[in-house]
Structure formats: C-alpha cells, structure tokens
Amino acid sequence: MSGLNKEQMKHDPIAESIVELIGKIKPHWKKIALYSGIVILAIVVVANWYANEKNLPVEAGRELAFIQTPEALNEVVKKYPETFAASAALMQLGSYEVQRTNYTKAISYFQQLVNEHQKSFLVPAANLAITKCYVAEKNYKEAENLLKRNLLYNRDHYAALPAQMELINVLNAMGQYDAALSEIQQLEQVAGNSYYSSTYSGLKEKLMRITGVTTNLQQQASSGK
C-alpha cells in the first residue's frame, strides 16, 4: 500500500474502499472516539465491579472478625448486604440484645436475618433464637406456632433436635402434658440413647405420672355418672 500513488489507488477496489471509509469516518471521529471511550470505561467499571464482587465475601468476613460493637455490626449489614457476613452480623446483634433482655429488639434482628437471607446457613438458628425469646417472654403460644411452622414441619436440618427439645419445654409449660410426652417419645426414637433423649428422662417420668393421674380421674368421673 505504501508504494501506491493516488492514481494507482483509483484502480484498486480495496484501496478505494478504505479511502472512502476514512472519508466517511473523518467528520465524525470525535463522536466515535467519545463513544469508544464510554464503551471502554463501561468495560473497566464492570470488570472492577465483578472483581470486587468476588472479593466482597472475603473483605466482609475480615471486617466482621475485628469488630464487636453494635454500631460496627450494623455497618457490616449495610455495607455487605449480600454476603454471609451480613447474616452473621445480624445473628450477633440479636444475641447482644438477648443478653440485655431486650427480646423485642432481638427478635427484630433475628427476623431480619430470616427475611433478608433466606438461603443462609443461620436461618434455622435464627428461628430457634426467636422461639427462645418468645419463651423468655412467656409467649408460649407464639413459640409453639413458630416451632411447628418454621422448624419442625421439616426436620431435616441441624436445628431440628434442639427445636423439638424446645417444643417439649413449651408444651410442658402450657400444660399440654400428653403432647409433651408424645414429643419426648418421638425424640427418643430419633435420638436414641443420646444426650438429647437422656435430658428428658426425669420429665418423661413426671409426665407419665401426670397423664396417668389424669386418666384415672377421667375413669372415676365416668364411673360416677
């Protein structure tokens, strides 16, 4: 191409096409350069965002490891909402409020975890923590509903046995002795001779006596009619 003069280029269709293209582009080169710059900038921004997204969990976890105050934990929740660190921070915030016996506030943190991080490993633990808050407030009916609705409808998770133990306590506190005894017997079938079932050996005997007394009273009442 460098050895061709203008006269020769007129008879070269490829050269003529290049010259024609350059002629069309030249008046608009500033716009083309601007658009090209925008495209390049967008590519750089997306690439940086993707790189940051991949590093966010590590960065969030590192930051969470070195903070303890409620204010800093709330910052983690706001700064890294899509990471596991956010759900872990909410769990810590709820636990902090439990220690202060501020159960209403604790429930709000645990519930936020459940609502905003539905796939988090911590969801069963958060639901169990909410139940314990209800029990602490002696709101046994709400605790029973939550256990049966969110934790014991499907028992294939790590919090299932602790949830069943909590349900036994709740039913016993509500005076539902037959139901509590039934849950203990089911716990024994699942857990065998483990710590879980042995914990309730004393309560089981007590409930068996109570339910036995209730049966005798019912029989006496029936025979007296």
Order of alpha helices (4+ residues) and beta strands (2+ residues): alpha-alpha-alpha-alpha-alpha-alpha-alpha-alpha-alpha-alpha-alpha-alpha
